[in-house]
């Protein structure tokens, strides 16, 4: 396997990262001394192999260099959003027990670091990584020998929501990640001419994959933008025209937004994209057909999870089959359990949920990972999804939201007697959050007041699209919510 140094030295003048909104550009040759220098500084701070380090960055160059520096040290990255809230941050700090935090310049944390005392490290401290640091660390004389990584060594812990309602740390193993990226990149034809437009949040699995590791393996370049928002969609023509982006990673809601912005584009976009990689949420056939026609490209749908990485996908050579998420990955075995649940066995599987052996044992059995999704494989090997085994998880634009967490927040609101949250179909996000609330006998609530309370106590991605006040939440004799009755209200 080629090493980091070898890849950097093979094509030192080739562009690796372009920050589209700042025009900062880093070549492979630039990257090596940057990473070496930062690794040396972090080593001086005491970071060693196996230490956990929380990363708090936006989609920016400093994150890329910091993550590579941690890999060079054999340390374990724990990426979080720069604006992570107090509850989530405290949960991760308590669970992952990191050596320190690395963050963007000027980051203001929602907690007082002097109040954080962990068993091993007292007190916990934070280091900033700034553009000035990167310039200082570009000395060509800087050399830092990398730590040797084995296949089973963890390189990151990605926190994701699950049915338990609390975020779980998915342990990403070096060998599994490299195997998946090598196979997928080869199947997609990644090479030095590939320039991927990366506008997924870098702390989520998709952004984590495509912001640095996978394209780096193939000498490709990354066009890094802020996490997708209206300003990114409105300037998409510049990304493909001025900056030369020719491959894109997206979720269905992004495609719909880009279609809405397309009439405003001043530069041609049709035919500029080789293909679009799309997953994380249900992709409707009509959206696929419209986008492919308007942008003169092809959408390559994929299916996977943080725990299993890629399970099935389309390549440029795979014939499309309506209703399918593609053909299983070459080294991935799929079997369908008696209840219809999809189980997976492959060299790409995660190393368990960090410090949660019992939860891990619930989904990882005899080498098979049970996805929680239901589906079937047709006679030609195409995988089809038919639903989720558990209805507690809402898949909003690829972000997994535990309905029970929202219920707990609403139940804490004065005057609320009962609450139930559902994920209902949505044209923009695939699914969106709908909350049903029953008022206490003495309570007088309005939907406006409840929405204000929800927005004040929930992260933005969990904000309900609607809160509906009902007389009572319909439940079975054993207390389970009767979803069909609530769904009927919305028709």
N, C-alpha and C positions, 0 to 999 in steps of 0.2 A: 504494500500500500504506500502510495506517495505521501510524504510528510508535508507539513505546513511549509517548511522552508523550501522544499523542492518545488512546490507549486508556485510559491512567490518568485523563485529564482528562474523558473522556466520561461516566464513572460513578464518581466519586471515593468515593461512600459504599457502593458494592457491595463485598461481601467477596470477597477473592481467595484468601487462605490461612487455613485453620484447622488448628492443630496439635491433634489430637483428645486427646492425652494430656497436654497442658499448658494447653489452652484459649487459647493465644496466637492472636490474630486480627489479620490485616492487611488493610485495605481497599486498593482500587486507588489511592485518594488517599494512603494511608500509604506505599505502595510507592514512589512516585516520588521523594520526598525521601530515603528510605532508600537507594535505588539510586544516586541522584545523589551523596549524601554518601560512600558507600563507593567509588564510582568516583573521586571526587576524591582520597580518601586513597590509593587504589592508584596513581593517576596520580602523586601526590607520591613514591611509592616507586619510580617509574621504569617502570611497566608501560605499554607502548604497543601499538599495533596489530600483530598478528602474533606477539606473545610468547606462549609456552605457559605456562600456570599450572595446576599440579596442585591439584585440589580434594579434600580429605579430610574428608568429613562423613558423618554419619548422615542419615536422612530428617528434615530439620529446616529451619526457616525460614532460618537463616543460609546454607545452601547456595543456596537460591532467590535471595536477595538478592545473594550473591557472584557467581553465574552471570550474572545480569542486569547487574551492574556490569562484568563482563568483556566482555559484549556491547557495552556502552556505550563501552568503550575500544577495541573491535575486537580484543581479546585472545582467545586460543584456550584454552578450558577443557579440562582433562584430568581428568575425574571418576574417582575411585577410592573404594573402600570405606574408611571410617575405620580399619578394622582390617586393612588390606592388609598382608600379610606381607613380610618382608625381601627375599626373592628377587624377588617381583613388583615391589616398590617400586624396587629397584635396577635392574631391567630397564627399567621405564618412565622412570626418571630418566636412564638412559644413552641410551635411544632417543629420548625426546621432548626432552631437554635443556631443561627448563623454566626460566623466569626465577626463579620462586619457588614455594613451596607455600602454599596457604591452607587452614587447618584449623579444626576445631571447638575450642571452649574446652577446655583441659586435655588435648589430644591428646598421647599419648606415642608417638613413632615407634619402629619396631623397629631403626632405624639411628642412628648418631651423625652429625648434620648436618655437623660439622666434618670428617668423613672424606669428604664428597661434594664433589668438585671437578670442575666441568664446563668445557669449553673456553671458553665465552663468559662464564660467571658464576662468580666465585670470591671468597668461598665462596657456596654455595647457602644461602638463608635461608628461614625459615618465618614466616608471619604468621597470627595467630589472628583469627577473626571471632566476636565474642561478642554476647550480647544487649545489653550495655551499649553496645557500638559502634553497634548499630543504633539505639538510643534517641538517642545523641548525634548521629547522622547524619540525624535526622528534622527538622532545621531547615527551615522552609518557604523560607528565603532561599537554601538551597543550590542552586546551579545548575551543571550540568556539561554542556557541549555534547557530544552523542554523535558518535562517528566514523561517517562514511557507509560502509555495507557494500555491496559489490557481490555479485551472485549467486554468483560463483566464490570468494568469500572463505570460508576455513574458520572455523567458530565453535566447533568442538569436535573432540576426538580421543577416541573411545570404544574402549577396549581390550577385545578379545574373543579367546577361544581359537579355534584353528583346527587343521587337520590337521597343521601343522608341529610342533605341540607347544609353541610359544612364542606368547604373546599378541601380537596385531597391533593397531596403532592405526588404527582406521577414521576417515578424515577426513570430517567432516560439513560440507557446504557450505551456506552461508546460503540461497541460492536454492532448492536441492533440498529442504531441510528445510521452508522456508516453503510451497513448492508442495504438498508432501505433506500438511502439517498443514492447510492451507486446504481442500484437496480432501476429506480424510477427515473433518474437523470439519463441513463442510457436509453431506456425505452422512449423517453420524450425527445431524444436527440439534442440534449444540452451540449453546447460547445462554446468556444471563445466568441462566437457571433451572437450568442443568446444574451439579450439584455432584458431582465425581468423587472416589470413594474411591481414594486412591493409596497402595497398600501394597507396591508393587514396589520393590526397591532402586534408589535414584536414580542410581547409577553405571552401571546396566545400561540398555540402549537403551529398553526399555519404560518404566521409571521416569523416565528422562531426558525422554522425550516428554511424558508425562502429568503430571509433577510441576509443570511451569510453562509451557512454551512453547505447547503446543497449547491448553490451556484459556484461557491468557492471550489468545490471538488472538481468542477469541469472547466475552470478558468473563465466562467461566464461573468457578466457584470450585473450589478443591481442598481436600479433606479429607485432610490428610497424617497418616499413621500411621507407626510404625516398620515396617521391612521385616517382611513377614508372619511371624508366629510364633504360638504357642499363645495368648498373651494377647490378641493382636489378634482371632483367631478367636473366642475366648470372649466378647469384648465387641462383636461385630459388630452385635448388635441396637441398641446405643447409637449406633453409627455411622450407622445409617439412621433411627433413631428420634429420639434427642436432637440429633444433629448434621445430620440432613437429607440424608445422602448418597443420591443417586438413580441414579448410574452407577458401575460398578466395573470396574477393570482387573485381570485375574487370569490365572493359569496353572492347568491342570487340578488340580494337587495342592492348590491353595487351595480349589477348589470342593469337593473331597472332604472337606477338613478342616471347612469351614463346614457341610456336611451332618451331620458327626459332632457338631458343637456345637449344632445347631439345637434339639434337645429341651431344652436348658438355657436358652434365651433367655427373658427375662422380658417383652420388648417384642415386638410383632408385626413380622415381617420380610417376610412374604408380601405381594407386590404393591407393596413400597416401591421396588424397583429398576426403572427403566425398561428397562434391559438391562445385560448383562455383556459386556465385551470380553475375549475369551480367545484366546490364541495361544501361541507359543513351544514347545509340545509337543503331541503327539498327543492329541486330545480324543475319548474314546470315546463312542459314541452313547448307551449306557446311562447314563453319568454325566450327559450333557447332558439327557436326558429326565427323570431323577430330580431334578436340580437345578431345572430349569424348573418342574416340578410342585410341588416343595416350597416354592420361593421365589416362585412365581407371576410369573415374569419370562421373558425370552428371552436366550439366550446367542448373541452374535454372534461367531462364530469368524473369525479372520483369519490370514493367512500373510504373512510377510515376513522380513526380516533386517536387521541393523544396516547392512549395505552397501546394501541396496535399499529400506529402509523398507517401506511397504506394497505388496504385490504383488497380493494378492487378499483379499477380505473380504465379509462379509455386512453389510447395512444393515438397519434396522428394516423396510424394505419388500421385502427380498429373500426370496423363498420358500426354505425350507430344502430341501437335497438331501443325503441321507445319504451320508457318505463324502467330501463335498466341503468345501474350506476357503473357499468363496465364489466370487464372480465377480471377474475381474481388475479392478484399479483403472482408472478411465476413461482415464487418460493413460499406462497401462502396457501395453507390448507383451510378449506371451509367445510363445516358440517352443520346441518340444521338439526337442532334438538327436537325432541318429540313435541314440545310446545311451540315450535316454530322459531325459537331463538337462534340467532346466528352465533356460532362459536368459531374461533380462529386459532390456528397454530402456525407460527412462522418464526423466522429468526429475527423479526423486527419487534417482538413483544417487549413491553416495559419490564422493569425490575421490581414491580410491586408499588403499592402506595406507601409513601415514606412514613415509617413508624406506625403503620396501621396493618399489622399482619392479619387480623381477623377480617377486616374489610377486604384485603387482598384475596384471602381464601374464598370469599364469596363469589369472586368473578374469575379467578385463575385456578383452574382445577385440572390436575394431571397434564399440565402443559398447554391446556386450551383456555383461551380468554373468551368469556361469555359477554357479548357486547351489549345486551339489553335491547337490541333491535331484532325485529322479526322479519324474515324474508325467505326467499327460495332461489335456487340456482336452476336455470332452465337447461334444456337439452344441449345447448351450444356453449354452456359455461358462463353465461351472463348472470350476474347477481341482481336480484330485484328486492327492493325493500317494501314491506307492507305496513310497517308501523313500529311502535316501541312497546316493549314488554311492560314497562312502567310508564304510567301517565303523569308522574309527579314532575318530570323534567320537561321544561319548555325550551324548545330549540329556536331561539330568536336570532336570525341572521348568523347562525353558527355558534352563538354563545349559549351555553347550557345554563338554564336558570331553574333552581329548585323552587317549585311552587310552595312547598311547606315553609320556606324562609319568609316569603311574602305574607303568607297566612299568619305567621307568628307576629310580624310587625303590625298587621292590621288588627289582630286580636288584642294587642297592647293599647290600641287607641280607645280612650274613654268613650263609652256608649256603644261599643261594638260587642255583640253577643256571640256571633259566629262568622266565619269567613271561609271562602274556598276560592282558590286561584286556578285558572285553566289556561292552557295554551291553545288558542283557536287560530284557524287558517288566516293568513294575512298576505295580501298581494306583494307587499314590500319586503317583509322579513321572513316569509315562510310560515312563521307562527308569531303571534304577539300575546302580551299578557292581558288577561281579562280577570277582574276580581269581582266576586259576588259577596255582599256583606249583609248580614241581618243585624238590625239594631236591637239593643236591649230594650226591655219594656218601657223603661223611663227615658230612653235615649232619643234625641232628636238630631239626626245627622243628615247632611246633604252630601251629594256626590262631590261638590266642589270642596267642601271641608275635608272629606276623606282623601281626595286627590292631593290636596296641600299637605296633609299629614304623611301620605305615602312618599311624596317627593322629598320631604324633609328627613325621612328615615330610611330611604332605600337608595342604593347606587342608581345612577341614571339608567343603565341598561335594564334595570328591574322595574322601572316605572310602568305602571299599568297604562294600557291604551284607554281602558274604560274601567270605572268602578260602578257596578250596578247594585242598587239597594233592593233587597228582596225581603219578603216576610219571614222566610226561614230557609236555611240551607237544607235541601233534600238529602237525607241519609238513609242507609240501609239499617237493619236491626242491629248490626255490629258496628255502626258508626261510619261506614265508608260513604263518601260523597257519591251521589247518583249523578254522574256527569251528563248523562243524556238529557235529564230534566233541565239542567242549567244551559246546556247547549241549545236546547229548543227555545229558550228565552231570546236568544240572539237571532233567531231566524225571522 
